[in-house]
Amino acid sequence: MRDIFEAELTQLGQDLVAMSGRVEQAISNAGTALLTADLQLAESVIADDLAIDALERDLDDRCVRLLAQQQPVATDLRVVVSALRMSASLERMGDLARHVAQVARARYPVVAVPTGMEATFTQMQDAAVRVARRVTTLLGTRDMALAGSIEQDDDLLDELHASTFASMLSGPWDRSAQETVDVTLLGRYYERFGDHGVSVARRMVYLVTGDVADALDPAAMRVR
């Protein structure tokens, strides 16, 4: 029975990596669709989000079943509970990638990012893709150094998000109401994407170390 249980725990980890890989592809494609007005790519991201949702439901069902049937304790309990939390964050990251793609689709054939804001959103896209890629690698390797790198990219996303407001409020802003809404929403989507990546990273810190303080302390993550 123990061998079966350990195999199920291993499968949970592998499924999280697979789910994260889908999220990584989703944000990469969503950003490309956004910056190039690629309708077909935007549509594919929106459709593929259903697969991410299905992965979360399946993974969560198995976690609940393991909790009920195996009553895990100590490290095993941390694995199952962490898997539940991380799958929820990954699912939300998939939703945020879908939201970016939906903005791209809604503005087609025009590029949704207003002229003059391309550099900012290109940087946000690059940082979000790095977060997603590092989350996938972290889930597979448990390399704590990656957890700190995810925090750093999230800090950059926060700064870029703030800069979008500075652009709209600190100088002449002659964009339409729709462009203003799009910039506001897109900045928020990317900022929240980074936050959820950090949530996964911190849960992994907790899983590896068992220390709640480390999982909540960005400085503790960065020295690892």
One Martini backbone bead per residue (centre of mass of N, CA, C, O) as a GRO file, in nm:
protein
  224
    1MET     BB    1   0.056   0.064  -0.019
    2ARG     BB    2   0.296   0.259  -0.004
    3ASP     BB    3   0.377   0.242  -0.301
    4ILE     BB    4   0.115   0.358  -0.412
    5PHE     BB    5   0.123   0.628  -0.265
    6GLU     BB    6   0.396   0.726  -0.381
    7ALA     BB    7   0.300   0.717  -0.675
    8GLU     BB    8   0.079   0.931  -0.637
    9LEU     BB    9   0.265   1.161  -0.551
   10THR     BB   10   0.436   1.164  -0.806
   11GLN     BB   11   0.200   1.225  -0.998
   12LEU     BB   12   0.131   1.499  -0.888
   13GLY     BB   13   0.398   1.633  -0.965
   14GLN     BB   14   0.375   1.578  -1.272
   15ASP     BB   15   0.104   1.730  -1.313
   16LEU     BB   16   0.207   2.007  -1.232
   17VAL     BB   17   0.414   2.033  -1.456
   18ALA     BB   18   0.211   2.005  -1.689
   19MET     BB   19   0.036   2.245  -1.611
   20SER     BB   20   0.263   2.458  -1.621
   21GLY     BB   21   0.331   2.415  -1.920
   22ARG     BB   22   0.059   2.523  -2.022
   23VAL     BB   23   0.086   2.804  -1.899
   24GLU     BB   24   0.341   2.884  -2.046
   25GLN     BB   25   0.214   2.866  -2.329
   26ALA     BB   26  -0.020   3.063  -2.282
   27ILE     BB   27   0.145   3.326  -2.220
   28SER     BB   28   0.311   3.325  -2.474
   29ASN     BB   29   0.071   3.336  -2.679
   30ALA     BB   30  -0.081   3.578  -2.564
   31GLY     BB   31   0.145   3.789  -2.605
   32THR     BB   32   0.173   3.754  -2.907
   33ALA     BB   33  -0.118   3.825  -2.975
   34LEU     BB   34  -0.113   4.109  -2.851
   35LEU     BB   35   0.152   4.228  -3.016
   36THR     BB   36   0.025   4.107  -3.324
   37ALA     BB   37  -0.273   4.037  -3.380
   38ASP     BB   38  -0.335   3.714  -3.324
   39LEU     BB   39  -0.620   3.546  -3.353
   40GLN     BB   40  -0.557   3.242  -3.356
   41LEU     BB   41  -0.386   3.243  -3.097
   42ALA     BB   42  -0.600   3.355  -2.909
   43GLU     BB   43  -0.805   3.126  -2.950
   44SER     BB   44  -0.622   2.896  -2.843
   45VAL     BB   45  -0.596   2.996  -2.554
   46ILE     BB   46  -0.895   2.995  -2.481
   47ALA     BB   47  -0.941   2.691  -2.539
   48ASP     BB   48  -0.698   2.569  -2.358
   49ASP     BB   49  -0.808   2.642  -2.073
   50LEU     BB   50  -0.983   2.389  -2.034
   51ALA     BB   51  -0.743   2.196  -1.978
   52ILE     BB   52  -0.647   2.331  -1.718
   53ASP     BB   53  -0.909   2.295  -1.563
   54ALA     BB   54  -0.914   1.984  -1.580
   55LEU     BB   55  -0.651   1.935  -1.427
   56GLU     BB   56  -0.740   2.057  -1.163
   57ARG     BB   57  -0.981   1.875  -1.103
   58ASP     BB   58  -0.826   1.608  -1.103
   59LEU     BB   59  -0.614   1.676  -0.890
   60ASP     BB   60  -0.810   1.750  -0.660
   61ASP     BB   61  -0.958   1.483  -0.643
   62ARG     BB   62  -0.703   1.316  -0.564
   63CYS     BB   63  -0.634   1.469  -0.308
   64VAL     BB   64  -0.895   1.414  -0.155
   65ARG     BB   65  -0.871   1.107  -0.168
   66LEU     BB   66  -0.605   1.087  -0.013
   67LEU     BB   67  -0.704   1.218   0.249
   68ALA     BB   68  -0.935   1.009   0.302
   69GLN     BB   69  -0.770   0.726   0.263
   70GLN     BB   70  -0.463   0.795   0.396
   71GLN     BB   71  -0.403   1.007   0.608
   72PRO     BB   72  -0.177   1.205   0.601
   73VAL     BB   73   0.152   1.297   0.723
   74ALA     BB   74   0.354   1.537   0.732
   75THR     BB   75   0.504   1.536   0.437
   76ASP     BB   76   0.263   1.414   0.288
   77LEU     BB   77   0.066   1.639   0.363
   78ARG     BB   78   0.221   1.868   0.228
   79VAL     BB   79   0.199   1.764  -0.059
   80VAL     BB   80  -0.110   1.766  -0.089
   81VAL     BB   81  -0.171   2.057   0.000
   82SER     BB   82   0.020   2.194  -0.202
   83ALA     BB   83  -0.115   2.087  -0.457
   84LEU     BB   84  -0.380   2.234  -0.416
   85ARG     BB   85  -0.266   2.523  -0.414
   86MET     BB   86  -0.104   2.518  -0.685
   87SER     BB   87  -0.336   2.449  -0.877
   88ALA     BB   88  -0.492   2.711  -0.826
   89SER     BB   89  -0.271   2.905  -0.930
   90LEU     BB   90  -0.241   2.785  -1.215
   91GLU     BB   91  -0.531   2.827  -1.304
   92ARG     BB   92  -0.519   3.137  -1.276
   93MET     BB   93  -0.293   3.180  -1.480
   94GLY     BB   94  -0.460   3.075  -1.716
   95ASP     BB   95  -0.680   3.290  -1.698
   96LEU     BB   96  -0.492   3.537  -1.748
   97ALA     BB   97  -0.405   3.451  -2.027
   98ARG     BB   98  -0.690   3.457  -2.141
   99HIS     BB   99  -0.742   3.757  -2.094
  100VAL     BB  100  -0.527   3.856  -2.286
  101ALA     BB  101  -0.647   3.715  -2.537
  102GLN     BB  102  -0.923   3.862  -2.527
  103VAL     BB  103  -0.813   4.140  -2.589
  104ALA     BB  104  -0.689   4.071  -2.860
  105ARG     BB  105  -0.956   3.978  -2.990
  106ALA     BB  106  -1.130   4.242  -2.946
  107ARG     BB  107  -0.914   4.428  -3.131
  108TYR     BB  108  -0.937   4.299  -3.379
  109PRO     BB  109  -0.686   4.406  -3.604
  110VAL     BB  110  -0.585   4.553  -3.364
  111VAL     BB  111  -0.357   4.653  -3.154
  112ALA     BB  112  -0.407   4.682  -2.813
  113VAL     BB  113  -0.147   4.828  -2.784
  114PRO     BB  114  -0.051   5.127  -2.752
  115THR     BB  115   0.117   5.368  -2.865
  116GLY     BB  116   0.413   5.369  -2.648
  117MET     BB  117   0.355   5.069  -2.485
  118GLU     BB  118   0.526   4.832  -2.598
  119ALA     BB  119   0.774   4.811  -2.409
  120THR     BB  120   0.625   4.751  -2.148
  121PHE     BB  121   0.469   4.488  -2.250
  122THR     BB  122   0.717   4.334  -2.332
  123GLN     BB  123   0.838   4.318  -2.049
  124MET     BB  124   0.597   4.178  -1.917
  125GLN     BB  125   0.598   3.930  -2.094
  126ASP     BB  126   0.884   3.833  -2.033
  127ALA     BB  127   0.843   3.804  -1.725
  128ALA     BB  128   0.605   3.603  -1.735
  129VAL     BB  129   0.756   3.379  -1.883
  130ARG     BB  130   0.972   3.341  -1.670
  131VAL     BB  131   0.787   3.260  -1.445
  132ALA     BB  132   0.665   3.011  -1.582
  133ARG     BB  133   0.930   2.860  -1.639
  134ARG     BB  134   1.031   2.852  -1.341
  135VAL     BB  135   0.795   2.701  -1.224
  136THR     BB  136   0.829   2.444  -1.385
  137THR     BB  137   1.117   2.384  -1.286
  138LEU     BB  138   1.063   2.389  -0.982
  139LEU     BB  139   0.861   2.149  -0.978
  140GLY     BB  140   1.089   1.945  -1.091
  141THR     BB  141   1.352   2.036  -0.882
  142ARG     BB  142   1.351   2.222  -0.620
  143ASP     BB  143   1.489   2.502  -0.680
  144MET     BB  144   1.534   2.769  -0.470
  145ALA     BB  145   1.659   2.982  -0.662
  146LEU     BB  146   1.402   3.013  -0.837
  147ALA     BB  147   1.221   3.143  -0.629
  148GLY     BB  148   1.378   3.412  -0.622
  149SER     BB  149   1.344   3.481  -0.927
  150ILE     BB  150   1.040   3.509  -0.920
  151GLU     BB  151   1.034   3.749  -0.730
  152GLN     BB  152   1.190   3.943  -0.917
  153ASP     BB  153   0.986   3.940  -1.152
  154ASP     BB  154   0.752   4.044  -0.982
  155ASP     BB  155   0.878   4.316  -0.919
  156LEU     BB  156   0.886   4.407  -1.212
  157LEU     BB  157   0.582   4.391  -1.264
  158ASP     BB  158   0.509   4.602  -1.055
  159GLU     BB  159   0.665   4.836  -1.185
  160LEU     BB  160   0.525   4.827  -1.462
  161HIS     BB  161   0.243   4.869  -1.359
  162ALA     BB  162   0.299   5.148  -1.237
  163SER     BB  163   0.390   5.279  -1.513
  164THR     BB  164   0.111   5.283  -1.647
  165PHE     BB  165  -0.005   5.499  -1.457
  166ALA     BB  166   0.204   5.716  -1.512
  167SER     BB  167   0.134   5.748  -1.814
  168MET     BB  168  -0.174   5.833  -1.758
  169LEU     BB  169  -0.119   6.068  -1.512
  170SER     BB  170   0.167   6.248  -1.571
  171GLY     BB  171   0.052   6.309  -1.862
  172PRO     BB  172  -0.030   6.311  -2.169
  173TRP     BB  173  -0.363   6.156  -2.248
  174ASP     BB  174  -0.510   6.066  -2.578
  175ARG     BB  175  -0.673   5.825  -2.528
  176SER     BB  176  -0.906   5.616  -2.525
  177ALA     BB  177  -1.116   5.456  -2.322
  178GLN     BB  178  -1.043   5.171  -2.422
  179GLU     BB  179  -0.735   5.195  -2.393
  180THR     BB  180  -0.739   5.251  -2.091
  181VAL     BB  181  -0.869   4.987  -2.007
  182ASP     BB  182  -0.663   4.794  -2.133
  183VAL     BB  183  -0.414   4.886  -1.974
  184THR     BB  184  -0.529   4.831  -1.696
  185LEU     BB  185  -0.592   4.527  -1.731
  186LEU     BB  186  -0.323   4.419  -1.836
  187GLY     BB  187  -0.152   4.503  -1.598
  188ARG     BB  188  -0.311   4.330  -1.395
  189TYR     BB  189  -0.270   4.053  -1.518
  190TYR     BB  190   0.039   4.047  -1.496
  191GLU     BB  191   0.065   4.104  -1.195
  192ARG     BB  192  -0.101   3.849  -1.105
  193PHE     BB  193   0.070   3.637  -1.236
  194GLY     BB  194   0.315   3.685  -1.055
  195ASP     BB  195   0.178   3.630  -0.784
  196HIS     BB  196   0.112   3.328  -0.844
  197GLY     BB  197   0.401   3.240  -0.884
  198VAL     BB  198   0.486   3.305  -0.593
  199SER     BB  199   0.290   3.113  -0.456
  200VAL     BB  200   0.422   2.859  -0.564
  201ALA     BB  201   0.706   2.910  -0.455
  202ARG     BB  202   0.625   2.919  -0.151
  203ARG     BB  203   0.506   2.636  -0.140
  204MET     BB  204   0.775   2.498  -0.210
  205VAL     BB  205   0.930   2.593   0.032
  206TYR     BB  206   0.746   2.453   0.234
  207LEU     BB  207   0.778   2.166   0.125
  208VAL     BB  208   1.092   2.149   0.166
  209THR     BB  209   1.118   2.288   0.473
  210GLY     BB  210   0.851   2.341   0.664
  211ASP     BB  211   0.864   2.665   0.659
  212VAL     BB  212   0.656   2.925   0.691
  213ALA     BB  213   0.842   3.170   0.706
  214ASP     BB  214   0.989   3.124   0.438
  215ALA     BB  215   0.725   3.130   0.261
  216LEU     BB  216   0.678   3.455   0.356
  217ASP     BB  217   0.993   3.531   0.296
  218PRO     BB  218   1.168   3.676   0.052
  219ALA     BB  219   1.456   3.678   0.178
  220ALA     BB  220   1.475   3.371   0.228
  221MET     BB  221   1.463   3.294  -0.074
  222ARG     BB  222   1.719   3.461  -0.188
  223VAL     BB  223   1.947   3.293  -0.020
  224ARG     BB  224   1.910   3.003  -0.180
   0.00000   0.00000   0.00000
